Amino acid sequence: MKRRMQHDQPHEREQPGNEQVLMEVQSFLQALASYPERFAKEPTISFEQHLSNLVASSQSELRRRN
């Protein structure tokens, strides 16, 4: 007789990759919201540069916390 496999619901058990993806999505959304103001002050900055700066600063902040 085959044993039934119990499947965890996604909200019951967080997968390790999910946290990383959520951080990336939050960084992207934060960059979208803040880019117009940054571009107004610094017209030569690309969205990619702006996003990279935000990601780098959030990663260094996480390292300080740990």
N, CA, C, O and CB atoms as a CASP TS submission, in Angstrom:
PFRMAT TS
TARGET T0000
AUTHOR 0000-0000-0000
METHOD Language model
MODEL 1
PARENT N/A
ATOM      1  N   MET     1       0.848  -1.164   0.000  1.00  0.00           N
ATOM      2  CA  MET     1       0.000   0.000   0.000  1.00  0.00           C
ATOM      3  C   MET     1       0.905   1.243   0.000  1.00  0.00           C
ATOM      4  O   MET     1       1.899   1.303   0.725  1.00  0.00           O
ATOM      5  CB  MET     1      -0.971  -0.011   1.228  1.00  0.00           C
ATOM      6  N   LYS     2       0.548   2.209  -0.810  1.00  0.00           N
ATOM      7  CA  LYS     2       1.339   3.432  -0.881  1.00  0.00           C
ATOM      8  C   LYS     2       0.954   4.383   0.239  1.00  0.00           C
ATOM      9  O   LYS     2      -0.219   4.533   0.579  1.00  0.00           O
ATOM     10  CB  LYS     2       1.158   4.112  -2.240  1.00  0.00           C
ATOM     11  N   ARG     3       1.950   5.007   0.792  1.00  0.00           N
ATOM     12  CA  ARG     3       1.723   5.983   1.851  1.00  0.00           C
ATOM     13  C   ARG     3       1.397   7.332   1.218  1.00  0.00           C
ATOM     14  O   ARG     3       2.053   7.751   0.264  1.00  0.00           O
ATOM     15  CB  ARG     3       2.961   6.093   2.788  1.00  0.00           C
ATOM     16  N   ARG     4       0.406   7.993   1.739  1.00  0.00           N
ATOM     17  CA  ARG     4       0.054   9.327   1.245  1.00  0.00           C
ATOM     18  C   ARG     4       1.077  10.335   1.740  1.00  0.00           C
ATOM     19  O   ARG     4       1.454  10.341   2.911  1.00  0.00           O
ATOM     20  CB  ARG     4      -1.374   9.733   1.699  1.00  0.00           C
ATOM     21  N   MET     5       1.514  11.179   0.829  1.00  0.00           N
ATOM     22  CA  MET     5       2.466  12.225   1.195  1.00  0.00           C
ATOM     23  C   MET     5       1.675  13.431   1.675  1.00  0.00           C
ATOM     24  O   MET     5       0.716  13.859   1.033  1.00  0.00           O
ATOM     25  CB  MET     5       3.399  12.603  -0.009  1.00  0.00           C
ATOM     26  N   GLN     6       2.084  13.964   2.797  1.00  0.00           N
ATOM     27  CA  GLN     6       1.432  15.169   3.314  1.00  0.00           C
ATOM     28  C   GLN     6       2.099  16.382   2.680  1.00  0.00           C
ATOM     29  O   GLN     6       3.317  16.547   2.762  1.00  0.00           O
ATOM     30  CB  GLN     6       1.511  15.238   4.878  1.00  0.00           C
ATOM     31  N   HIS     7       1.301  17.219   2.055  1.00  0.00           N
ATOM     32  CA  HIS     7       1.813  18.419   1.412  1.00  0.00           C
ATOM     33  C   HIS     7       1.542  19.620   2.297  1.00  0.00           C
ATOM     34  O   HIS     7       0.401  19.888   2.673  1.00  0.00           O
ATOM     35  CB  HIS     7       1.182  18.613   0.019  1.00  0.00           C
ATOM     36  N   ASP     8       2.601  20.336   2.622  1.00  0.00           N
ATOM     37  CA  ASP     8       2.449  21.545   3.414  1.00  0.00           C
ATOM     38  C   ASP     8       1.898  22.659   2.543  1.00  0.00           C
ATOM     39  O   ASP     8       2.243  22.773   1.367  1.00  0.00           O
ATOM     40  CB  ASP     8       3.789  21.960   4.047  1.00  0.00           C
ATOM     41  N   GLN     9       1.065  23.455   3.115  1.00  0.00           N
ATOM     42  CA  GLN     9       0.576  24.632   2.413  1.00  0.00           C
ATOM     43  C   GLN     9       1.688  25.656   2.380  1.00  0.00           C
ATOM     44  O   GLN     9       2.479  25.729   3.320  1.00  0.00           O
ATOM     45  CB  GLN     9      -0.699  25.212   3.085  1.00  0.00           C
ATOM     46  N   PRO    10       1.774  26.468   1.304  1.00  0.00           N
ATOM     47  CA  PRO    10       2.862  27.450   1.201  1.00  0.00           C
ATOM     48  C   PRO    10       2.973  28.387   2.396  1.00  0.00           C
ATOM     49  O   PRO    10       4.078  28.764   2.786  1.00  0.00           O
ATOM     50  CB  PRO    10       2.681  28.265  -0.035  1.00  0.00           C
ATOM     51  N   HIS    11       1.843  28.768   2.980  1.00  0.00           N
ATOM     52  CA  HIS    11       1.895  29.689   4.108  1.00  0.00           C
ATOM     53  C   HIS    11       2.287  28.998   5.408  1.00  0.00           C
ATOM     54  O   HIS    11       2.643  29.667   6.378  1.00  0.00           O
ATOM     55  CB  HIS    11       0.559  30.367   4.277  1.00  0.00           C
ATOM     56  N   GLU    12       2.228  27.670   5.439  1.00  0.00           N
ATOM     57  CA  GLU    12       2.569  26.956   6.661  1.00  0.00           C
ATOM     58  C   GLU    12       4.068  26.783   6.835  1.00  0.00           C
ATOM     59  O   GLU    12       4.577  26.818   7.955  1.00  0.00           O
ATOM     60  CB  GLU    12       1.900  25.611   6.672  1.00  0.00           C
ATOM     61  N   ARG    13       4.768  26.597   5.737  1.00  0.00           N
ATOM     62  CA  ARG    13       6.209  26.384   5.824  1.00  0.00           C
ATOM     63  C   ARG    13       6.903  27.243   4.787  1.00  0.00           C
ATOM     64  O   ARG    13       6.738  27.029   3.586  1.00  0.00           O
ATOM     65  CB  ARG    13       6.568  24.893   5.627  1.00  0.00           C
ATOM     66  N   GLU    14       7.657  28.189   5.233  1.00  0.00           N
ATOM     67  CA  GLU    14       8.346  29.117   4.336  1.00  0.00           C
ATOM     68  C   GLU    14       9.542  28.427   3.713  1.00  0.00           C
ATOM     69  O   GLU    14      10.344  27.808   4.413  1.00  0.00           O
ATOM     70  CB  GLU    14       8.789  30.393   5.089  1.00  0.00           C
ATOM     71  N   GLN    15       9.666  28.529   2.409  1.00  0.00           N
ATOM     72  CA  GLN    15      10.809  27.965   1.713  1.00  0.00           C
ATOM     73  C   GLN    15      11.929  28.990   1.722  1.00  0.00           C
ATOM     74  O   GLN    15      11.663  30.191   1.661  1.00  0.00           O
ATOM     75  CB  GLN    15      10.440  27.550   0.261  1.00  0.00           C
ATOM     76  N   PRO    16      13.183  28.541   1.798  1.00  0.00           N
ATOM     77  CA  PRO    16      14.310  29.468   1.911  1.00  0.00           C
ATOM     78  C   PRO    16      14.391  30.479   0.773  1.00  0.00           C
ATOM     79  O   PRO    16      14.748  31.633   1.010  1.00  0.00           O
ATOM     80  CB  PRO    16      15.588  28.696   1.969  1.00  0.00           C
ATOM     81  N   GLY    17      14.074  30.084  -0.438  1.00  0.00           N
ATOM     82  CA  GLY    17      14.151  30.985  -1.578  1.00  0.00           C
ATOM     83  C   GLY    17      13.101  32.069  -1.554  1.00  0.00           C
ATOM     84  O   GLY    17      13.301  33.137  -2.132  1.00  0.00           O
ATOM     85  N   ASN    18      11.986  31.815  -0.897  1.00  0.00           N
ATOM     86  CA  ASN    18      10.893  32.781  -0.874  1.00  0.00           C
ATOM     87  C   ASN    18      11.307  34.102  -0.231  1.00  0.00           C
ATOM     88  O   ASN    18      10.915  35.171  -0.701  1.00  0.00           O
ATOM     89  CB  ASN    18       9.703  32.201  -0.135  1.00  0.00           C
ATOM     90  N   GLU    19      12.082  34.036   0.821  1.00  0.00           N
ATOM     91  CA  GLU    19      12.496  35.253   1.514  1.00  0.00           C
ATOM     92  C   GLU    19      13.362  36.115   0.596  1.00  0.00           C
ATOM     93  O   GLU    19      13.209  37.336   0.559  1.00  0.00           O
ATOM     94  CB  GLU    19      13.263  34.906   2.810  1.00  0.00           C
ATOM     95  N   GLN    20      14.262  35.481  -0.138  1.00  0.00           N
ATOM     96  CA  GLN    20      15.118  36.211  -1.066  1.00  0.00           C
ATOM     97  C   GLN    20      14.297  36.864  -2.175  1.00  0.00           C
ATOM     98  O   GLN    20      14.540  38.016  -2.535  1.00  0.00           O
ATOM     99  CB  GLN    20      16.166  35.276  -1.669  1.00  0.00           C
ATOM    100  N   VAL    21      13.333  36.135  -2.710  1.00  0.00           N
ATOM    101  CA  VAL    21      12.485  36.671  -3.780  1.00  0.00           C
ATOM    102  C   VAL    21      11.665  37.848  -3.263  1.00  0.00           C
ATOM    103  O   VAL    21      11.529  38.862  -3.947  1.00  0.00           O
ATOM    104  CB  VAL    21      11.552  35.573  -4.342  1.00  0.00           C
ATOM    105  N   LEU    22      11.126  37.715  -2.070  1.00  0.00           N
ATOM    106  CA  LEU    22      10.344  38.807  -1.491  1.00  0.00           C
ATOM    107  C   LEU    22      11.196  40.058  -1.300  1.00  0.00           C
ATOM    108  O   LEU    22      10.727  41.171  -1.534  1.00  0.00           O
ATOM    109  CB  LEU    22       9.740  38.376  -0.155  1.00  0.00           C
ATOM    110  N   MET    23      12.439  39.879  -0.878  1.00  0.00           N
ATOM    111  CA  MET    23      13.336  41.024  -0.699  1.00  0.00           C
ATOM    112  C   MET    23      13.615  41.691  -2.050  1.00  0.00           C
ATOM    113  O   MET    23      13.654  42.917  -2.145  1.00  0.00           O
ATOM    114  CB  MET    23      14.665  40.578  -0.028  1.00  0.00           C
ATOM    115  N   GLU    24      13.808  40.882  -3.083  1.00  0.00           N
ATOM    116  CA  GLU    24      14.078  41.441  -4.408  1.00  0.00           C
ATOM    117  C   GLU    24      12.877  42.206  -4.943  1.00  0.00           C
ATOM    118  O   GLU    24      13.030  43.281  -5.524  1.00  0.00           O
ATOM    119  CB  GLU    24      14.464  40.333  -5.382  1.00  0.00           C
ATOM    120  N   VAL    25      11.688  41.658  -4.749  1.00  0.00           N
ATOM    121  CA  VAL    25      10.465  42.329  -5.209  1.00  0.00           C
ATOM    122  C   VAL    25      10.274  43.638  -4.450  1.00  0.00           C
ATOM    123  O   VAL    25       9.931  44.656  -5.050  1.00  0.00           O
ATOM    124  CB  VAL    25       9.226  41.410  -5.024  1.00  0.00           C
ATOM    125  N   GLN    26      10.491  43.621  -3.139  1.00  0.00           N
ATOM    126  CA  GLN    26      10.347  44.842  -2.346  1.00  0.00           C
ATOM    127  C   GLN    26      11.351  45.904  -2.775  1.00  0.00           C
ATOM    128  O   GLN    26      11.014  47.086  -2.847  1.00  0.00           O
ATOM    129  CB  GLN    26      10.519  44.534  -0.860  1.00  0.00           C
ATOM    130  N   SER    27      12.577  45.489  -3.060  1.00  0.00           N
ATOM    131  CA  SER    27      13.585  46.443  -3.528  1.00  0.00           C
ATOM    132  C   SER    27      13.185  47.052  -4.862  1.00  0.00           C
ATOM    133  O   SER    27      13.339  48.254  -5.076  1.00  0.00           O
ATOM    134  CB  SER    27      14.949  45.765  -3.652  1.00  0.00           C
ATOM    135  N   PHE    28      12.675  46.219  -5.754  1.00  0.00           N
ATOM    136  CA  PHE    28      12.253  46.706  -7.070  1.00  0.00           C
ATOM    137  C   PHE    28      11.107  47.701  -6.939  1.00  0.00           C
ATOM    138  O   PHE    28      11.113  48.750  -7.583  1.00  0.00           O
ATOM    139  CB  PHE    28      11.833  45.532  -7.969  1.00  0.00           C
ATOM    140  N   LEU    29      10.129  47.375  -6.111  1.00  0.00           N
ATOM    141  CA  LEU    29       8.988  48.277  -5.921  1.00  0.00           C
ATOM    142  C   LEU    29       9.412  49.582  -5.260  1.00  0.00           C
ATOM    143  O   LEU    29       8.906  50.650  -5.601  1.00  0.00           O
ATOM    144  CB  LEU    29       7.908  47.597  -5.080  1.00  0.00           C
ATOM    145  N   GLN    30      10.339  49.492  -4.316  1.00  0.00           N
ATOM    146  CA  GLN    30      10.858  50.699  -3.676  1.00  0.00           C
ATOM    147  C   GLN    30      11.594  51.554  -4.710  1.00  0.00           C
ATOM    148  O   GLN    30      11.472  52.778  -4.704  1.00  0.00           O
ATOM    149  CB  GLN    30      11.801  50.336  -2.495  1.00  0.00           C
ATOM    150  N   ALA    31      12.353  50.913  -5.590  1.00  0.00           N
ATOM    151  CA  ALA    31      13.081  51.646  -6.630  1.00  0.00           C
ATOM    152  C   ALA    31      12.105  52.315  -7.597  1.00  0.00           C
ATOM    153  O   ALA    31      12.327  53.451  -8.017  1.00  0.00           O
ATOM    154  CB  ALA    31      14.029  50.700  -7.398  1.00  0.00           C
ATOM    155  N   LEU    32      11.038  51.622  -7.948  1.00  0.00           N
ATOM    156  CA  LEU    32      10.030  52.218  -8.837  1.00  0.00           C
ATOM    157  C   LEU    32       9.419  53.469  -8.214  1.00  0.00           C
ATOM    158  O   LEU    32       9.230  54.483  -8.885  1.00  0.00           O
ATOM    159  CB  LEU    32       8.924  51.198  -9.158  1.00  0.00           C
ATOM    160  N   ALA    33       9.119  53.383  -6.943  1.00  0.00           N
ATOM    161  CA  ALA    33       8.473  54.505  -6.261  1.00  0.00           C
ATOM    162  C   ALA    33       9.412  55.696  -6.075  1.00  0.00           C
ATOM    163  O   ALA    33       8.979  56.846  -6.149  1.00  0.00           O
ATOM    164  CB  ALA    33       7.951  54.055  -4.913  1.00  0.00           C
ATOM    165  N   SER    34      10.694  55.424  -5.835  1.00  0.00           N
ATOM    166  CA  SER    34      11.611  56.505  -5.511  1.00  0.00           C
ATOM    167  C   SER    34      12.412  57.027  -6.705  1.00  0.00           C
ATOM    168  O   SER    34      13.078  58.057  -6.598  1.00  0.00           O
ATOM    169  CB  SER    34      12.548  56.048  -4.455  1.00  0.00           C
ATOM    170  N   TYR    35      12.356  56.333  -7.826  1.00  0.00           N
ATOM    171  CA  TYR    35      13.164  56.740  -8.980  1.00  0.00           C
ATOM    172  C   TYR    35      12.811  58.122  -9.527  1.00  0.00           C
ATOM    173  O   TYR    35      13.731  58.882  -9.829  1.00  0.00           O
ATOM    174  CB  TYR    35      13.013  55.730 -10.074  1.00  0.00           C
ATOM    175  N   PRO    36      11.553  58.490  -9.672  1.00  0.00           N
ATOM    176  CA  PRO    36      11.262  59.827 -10.223  1.00  0.00           C
ATOM    177  C   PRO    36      11.914  60.963  -9.432  1.00  0.00           C
ATOM    178  O   PRO    36      12.452  61.901 -10.020  1.00  0.00           O
ATOM    179  CB  PRO    36       9.762  60.048 -10.263  1.00  0.00           C
ATOM    180  N   GLU    37      11.867  60.880  -8.120  1.00  0.00           N
ATOM    181  CA  GLU    37      12.479  61.919  -7.285  1.00  0.00           C
ATOM    182  C   GLU    37      14.003  61.924  -7.454  1.00  0.00           C
ATOM    183  O   GLU    37      14.628  62.980  -7.550  1.00  0.00           O
ATOM    184  CB  GLU    37      12.107  61.705  -5.798  1.00  0.00           C
ATOM    185  N   ARG    38      14.577  60.734  -7.486  1.00  0.00           N
ATOM    186  CA  ARG    38      16.030  60.629  -7.666  1.00  0.00           C
ATOM    187  C   ARG    38      16.449  61.137  -9.043  1.00  0.00           C
ATOM    188  O   ARG    38      17.473  61.807  -9.177  1.00  0.00           O
ATOM    189  CB  ARG    38      16.490  59.173  -7.480  1.00  0.00           C
ATOM    190  N   PHE    39      15.653  60.815 -10.065  1.00  0.00           N
ATOM    191  CA  PHE    39      15.957  61.253 -11.424  1.00  0.00           C
ATOM    192  C   PHE    39      15.855  62.773 -11.548  1.00  0.00           C
ATOM    193  O   PHE    39      16.621  63.394 -12.285  1.00  0.00           O
ATOM    194  CB  PHE    39      15.012  60.577 -12.424  1.00  0.00           C
ATOM    195  N   ALA    40      14.909  63.363 -10.825  1.00  0.00           N
ATOM    196  CA  ALA    40      14.765  64.820 -10.841  1.00  0.00           C
ATOM    197  C   ALA    40      16.013  65.497 -10.285  1.00  0.00           C
ATOM    198  O   ALA    40      16.412  66.562 -10.757  1.00  0.00           O
ATOM    199  CB  ALA    40      13.528  65.246 -10.034  1.00  0.00           C
ATOM    200  N   LYS    41      16.624  64.878  -9.285  1.00  0.00           N
ATOM    201  CA  LYS    41      17.835  65.433  -8.685  1.00  0.00           C
ATOM    202  C   LYS    41      19.087  65.070  -9.487  1.00  0.00           C
ATOM    203  O   LYS    41      20.045  65.841  -9.545  1.00  0.00           O
ATOM    204  CB  LYS    41      17.978  64.942  -7.251  1.00  0.00           C
ATOM    205  N   GLU    42      19.062  63.890 -10.100  1.00  0.00           N
ATOM    206  CA  GLU    42      20.232  63.346 -10.798  1.00  0.00           C
ATOM    207  C   GLU    42      19.797  62.775 -12.151  1.00  0.00           C
ATOM    208  O   GLU    42      19.649  61.560 -12.277  1.00  0.00           O
ATOM    209  CB  GLU    42      20.935  62.247  -9.936  1.00  0.00           C
ATOM    210  N   PRO    43      19.588  63.625 -13.167  1.00  0.00           N
ATOM    211  CA  PRO    43      19.026  63.169 -14.450  1.00  0.00           C
ATOM    212  C   PRO    43      19.878  62.149 -15.210  1.00  0.00           C
ATOM    213  O   PRO    43      19.376  61.495 -16.124  1.00  0.00           O
ATOM    214  CB  PRO    43      18.806  64.347 -15.328  1.00  0.00           C
ATOM    215  N   THR    44      21.133  62.006 -14.855  1.00  0.00           N
ATOM    216  CA  THR    44      21.966  61.055 -15.590  1.00  0.00           C
ATOM    217  C   THR    44      21.910  59.633 -15.040  1.00  0.00           C
ATOM    218  O   THR    44      22.468  58.718 -15.645  1.00  0.00           O
ATOM    219  CB  THR    44      23.383  61.527 -15.583  1.00  0.00           C
ATOM    220  N   ILE    45      21.241  59.433 -13.894  1.00  0.00           N
ATOM    221  CA  ILE    45      21.195  58.098 -13.293  1.00  0.00           C
ATOM    222  C   ILE    45      20.132  57.245 -13.993  1.00  0.00           C
ATOM    223  O   ILE    45      19.011  57.695 -14.228  1.00  0.00           O
ATOM    224  CB  ILE    45      20.900  58.191 -11.769  1.00  0.00           C
ATOM    225  N   SER    46      20.503  56.025 -14.315  1.00  0.00           N
ATOM    226  CA  SER    46      19.547  55.106 -14.933  1.00  0.00           C
ATOM    227  C   SER    46      18.757  54.394 -13.842  1.00  0.00           C
ATOM    228  O   SER    46      19.150  54.388 -12.675  1.00  0.00           O
ATOM    229  CB  SER    46      20.271  54.076 -15.847  1.00  0.00           C
ATOM    230  N   PHE    47      17.647  53.799 -14.235  1.00  0.00           N
ATOM    231  CA  PHE    47      16.862  53.036 -13.270  1.00  0.00           C
ATOM    232  C   PHE    47      17.688  51.866 -12.736  1.00  0.00           C
ATOM    233  O   PHE    47      17.628  51.548 -11.548  1.00  0.00           O
ATOM    234  CB  PHE    47      15.549  52.525 -13.912  1.00  0.00           C
ATOM    235  N   GLU    48      18.453  51.232 -13.612  1.00  0.00           N
ATOM    236  CA  GLU    48      19.277  50.103 -13.195  1.00  0.00           C
ATOM    237  C   GLU    48      20.299  50.513 -12.133  1.00  0.00           C
ATOM    238  O   GLU    48      20.513  49.783 -11.165  1.00  0.00           O
ATOM    239  CB  GLU    48      19.992  49.501 -14.403  1.00  0.00           C
ATOM    240  N   GLN    49      20.925  51.667 -12.307  1.00  0.00           N
ATOM    241  CA  GLN    49      21.880  52.167 -11.307  1.00  0.00           C
ATOM    242  C   GLN    49      21.175  52.460  -9.990  1.00  0.00           C
ATOM    243  O   GLN    49      21.673  52.132  -8.913  1.00  0.00           O
ATOM    244  CB  GLN    49      22.590  53.438 -11.820  1.00  0.00           C
ATOM    245  N   HIS    50      20.011  53.081 -10.096  1.00  0.00           N
ATOM    246  CA  HIS    50      19.231  53.409  -8.898  1.00  0.00           C
ATOM    247  C   HIS    50      18.859  52.134  -8.139  1.00  0.00           C
ATOM    248  O   HIS    50      19.015  52.058  -6.921  1.00  0.00           O
ATOM    249  CB  HIS    50      17.953  54.199  -9.278  1.00  0.00           C
ATOM    250  N   LEU    51      18.373  51.146  -8.866  1.00  0.00           N
ATOM    251  CA  LEU    51      17.995  49.874  -8.247  1.00  0.00           C
ATOM    252  C   LEU    51      19.210  49.203  -7.619  1.00  0.00           C
ATOM    253  O   LEU    51      19.126  48.702  -6.497  1.00  0.00           O
ATOM    254  CB  LEU    51      17.347  48.937  -9.284  1.00  0.00           C
ATOM    255  N   SER    52      20.325  49.186  -8.317  1.00  0.00           N
ATOM    256  CA  SER    52      21.548  48.572  -7.773  1.00  0.00           C
ATOM    257  C   SER    52      21.978  49.243  -6.475  1.00  0.00           C
ATOM    258  O   SER    52      22.395  48.571  -5.531  1.00  0.00           O
ATOM    259  CB  SER    52      22.687  48.649  -8.797  1.00  0.00           C
ATOM    260  N   ASN    53      21.878  50.566  -6.429  1.00  0.00           N
ATOM    261  CA  ASN    53      22.231  51.290  -5.204  1.00  0.00           C
ATOM    262  C   ASN    53      21.323  50.912  -4.041  1.00  0.00           C
ATOM    263  O   ASN    53      21.787  50.730  -2.915  1.00  0.00           O
ATOM    264  CB  ASN    53      22.163  52.793  -5.441  1.00  0.00           C
ATOM    265  N   LEU    54      20.024  50.795  -4.318  1.00  0.00           N
ATOM    266  CA  LEU    54      19.082  50.420  -3.258  1.00  0.00           C
ATOM    267  C   LEU    54      19.345  49.000  -2.765  1.00  0.00           C
ATOM    268  O   LEU    54      19.314  48.743  -1.562  1.00  0.00           O
ATOM    269  CB  LEU    54      17.635  50.542  -3.759  1.00  0.00           C
ATOM    270  N   VAL    55      19.603  48.084  -3.689  1.00  0.00           N
ATOM    271  CA  VAL    55      19.856  46.691  -3.314  1.00  0.00           C
ATOM    272  C   VAL    55      21.131  46.613  -2.479  1.00  0.00           C
ATOM    273  O   VAL    55      21.162  45.930  -1.456  1.00  0.00           O
ATOM    274  CB  VAL    55      19.971  45.787  -4.575  1.00  0.00           C
ATOM    275  N   ALA    56      22.166  47.300  -2.906  1.00  0.00           N
ATOM    276  CA  ALA    56      23.430  47.270  -2.168  1.00  0.00           C
ATOM    277  C   ALA    56      23.264  47.835  -0.756  1.00  0.00           C
ATOM    278  O   ALA    56      23.801  47.285   0.205  1.00  0.00           O
ATOM    279  CB  ALA    56      24.505  48.060  -2.926  1.00  0.00           C
ATOM    280  N   SER    57      22.522  48.928  -0.640  1.00  0.00           N
ATOM    281  CA  SER    57      22.353  49.522   0.693  1.00  0.00           C
ATOM    282  C   SER    57      21.482  48.634   1.582  1.00  0.00           C
ATOM    283  O   SER    57      21.723  48.559   2.787  1.00  0.00           O
ATOM    284  CB  SER    57      21.730  50.928   0.580  1.00  0.00           C
ATOM    285  N   SER    58      20.483  47.964   1.022  1.00  0.00           N
ATOM    286  CA  SER    58      19.648  47.086   1.848  1.00  0.00           C
ATOM    287  C   SER    58      20.423  45.839   2.266  1.00  0.00           C
ATOM    288  O   SER    58      20.221  45.333   3.370  1.00  0.00           O
ATOM    289  CB  SER    58      18.367  46.684   1.089  1.00  0.00           C
ATOM    290  N   GLN    59      21.311  45.333   1.398  1.00  0.00           N
ATOM    291  CA  GLN    59      22.130  44.175   1.770  1.00  0.00           C
ATOM    292  C   GLN    59      23.121  44.524   2.873  1.00  0.00           C
ATOM    293  O   GLN    59      23.339  43.730   3.788  1.00  0.00           O
ATOM    294  CB  GLN    59      22.879  43.639   0.549  1.00  0.00           C
ATOM    295  N   SER    60      23.715  45.700   2.789  1.00  0.00           N
ATOM    296  CA  SER    60      24.649  46.076   3.852  1.00  0.00           C
ATOM    297  C   SER    60      23.910  46.325   5.173  1.00  0.00           C
ATOM    298  O   SER    60      24.458  46.083   6.249  1.00  0.00           O
ATOM    299  CB  SER    60      25.443  47.332   3.443  1.00  0.00           C
ATOM    300  N   GLU    61      22.693  46.798   5.087  1.00  0.00           N
ATOM    301  CA  GLU    61      21.896  46.986   6.307  1.00  0.00           C
ATOM    302  C   GLU    61      21.569  45.636   6.945  1.00  0.00           C
ATOM    303  O   GLU    61      21.605  45.505   8.168  1.00  0.00           O
ATOM    304  CB  GLU    61      20.590  47.759   5.991  1.00  0.00           C
ATOM    305  N   LEU    62      21.249  44.633   6.123  1.00  0.00           N
ATOM    306  CA  LEU    62      20.967  43.301   6.652  1.00  0.00           C
ATOM    307  C   LEU    62      22.206  42.703   7.325  1.00  0.00           C
ATOM    308  O   LEU    62      22.095  42.046   8.360  1.00  0.00           O
ATOM    309  CB  LEU    62      20.476  42.375   5.529  1.00  0.00           C
ATOM    310  N   ARG    63      23.375  42.930   6.744  1.00  0.00           N
ATOM    311  CA  ARG    63      24.604  42.405   7.337  1.00  0.00           C
ATOM    312  C   ARG    63      24.855  43.037   8.708  1.00  0.00           C
ATOM    313  O   ARG    63      25.312  42.375   9.640  1.00  0.00           O
ATOM    314  CB  ARG    63      25.805  42.660   6.402  1.00  0.00           C
ATOM    315  N   ARG    64      24.545  44.339   8.809  1.00  0.00           N
ATOM    316  CA  ARG    64      24.738  45.021  10.100  1.00  0.00           C
ATOM    317  C   ARG    64      23.815  44.453  11.166  1.00  0.00           C
ATOM    318  O   ARG    64      24.190  44.370  12.336  1.00  0.00           O
ATOM    319  CB  ARG    64      24.496  46.528   9.955  1.00  0.00           C
ATOM    320  N   ARG    65      22.620  44.066  10.770  1.00  0.00           N
ATOM    321  CA  ARG    65      21.656  43.524  11.733  1.00  0.00           C
ATOM    322  C   ARG    65      22.080  42.148  12.232  1.00  0.00           C
ATOM    323  O   ARG    65      21.856  41.803  13.392  1.00  0.00           O
ATOM    324  CB  ARG    65      20.266  43.443  11.105  1.00  0.00           C
ATOM    325  N   ASN    66      22.690  41.370  11.349  1.00  0.00           N
ATOM    326  CA  ASN    66      23.081  40.000  11.725  1.00  0.00           C
ATOM    327  C   ASN    66      24.398  40.034  12.338  1.00  0.00           C
ATOM    328  O   ASN    66      24.923  38.993  12.731  1.00  0.00           O
ATOM    329  CB  ASN    66      23.087  39.053  10.548  1.00  0.00           C
TER
END
